[in-house]
Amino acid sequence: AWHGPVLYIVMALIATVFLRLSSSLLGVWQTFQFTTIAKDAVYRLRRDLLTRLGRISMAEYETLGSGAVSSHFVTDMQAIDQFLGVSISKFVIAVLTLIGVSSVLLWMNWQLALFILFMNPVVIWFTLLVGKHVKELKTRENRAFEVFQSALTETLDGIQQIRAANRERHYLLRVIDHAREVRDSGTAYEWKSDAATRMSFLIFLAGFEVFRAVSMLLVVF
């Protein structure tokens, strides 16, 4: 009967490899679907904006500036693309995962399932609080990039007159200052948004550890 344990181990190995392969294929399919949706949505937005661009007055265009207009087409659209392709996909997958895990936990251990379900609103509440601050940081980054692009476009458009007046150093230093602001605002957004994500996950793990400690104490006493 030596083949009994061997058969079980081999079958478990095959099942595990199959599940991991299925997970990878479904992950690729998920990325493809959400990327396609995000790119198509951004394309439609750009198309509508370009159509509207032909109807705005020259006075309004001069007020905004070519740098600000191009920033809306590039930077803002890129932010929307990332939000649709990454954030929305993670949200949908997280909701589906929560439903599946909750169903299994309710079947296995309803106390643990209820605790996790009650902990999720706390994590979401904390994430929303931090998300407001992260949103402000992203707005500052986009605004800094818009100012930088406007200054750069203005300098490049008038480079001949600027050189004729021997003022290129002044204008280039101004563009460099705006580039420094883009660097600082981008750096602040990246590390603070990552810190917010990690803190939200840490709160969830801390709650789970508290539940496990309480369970051990109940067993002891």
Secondary structure as the mmCIF struct_conf table of DSSP 4:
data_model
#
loop_
_struct_conf.conf_type_id
_struct_conf.id
_struct_conf.beg_label_comp_id
_struct_conf.beg_label_asym_id
_struct_conf.beg_label_seq_id
_struct_conf.end_label_comp_id
_struct_conf.end_label_asym_id
_struct_conf.end_label_seq_id
TURN_TY1_P TURN_TY1_P1 TRP A 2 TRP A 2
HELX_RH_AL_P HELX_RH_AL_P1 HIS A 3 LEU A 53
TURN_TY1_P TURN_TY1_P2 GLY A 54 ARG A 55
BEND BEND1 ILE A 56 ILE A 56
HELX_RH_AL_P HELX_RH_AL_P2 MET A 58 LEU A 64
HELX_RH_AL_P HELX_RH_AL_P3 SER A 66 SER A 71
HELX_RH_PI_P HELX_RH_PI_P1 HIS A 72 ASP A 76
HELX_RH_AL_P HELX_RH_AL_P4 MET A 77 GLN A 82
HELX_RH_PI_P HELX_RH_PI_P2 PHE A 83 SER A 87
HELX_RH_AL_P HELX_RH_AL_P5 ILE A 88 MET A 108
HELX_RH_AL_P HELX_RH_AL_P6 TRP A 110 ASP A 157
TURN_TY1_P TURN_TY1_P3 GLY A 158 GLY A 158
HELX_RH_AL_P HELX_RH_AL_P7 ILE A 159 ALA A 164
TURN_TY1_P TURN_TY1_P4 ALA A 165 ASN A 166
HELX_RH_AL_P HELX_RH_AL_P8 GLU A 168 VAL A 220
#
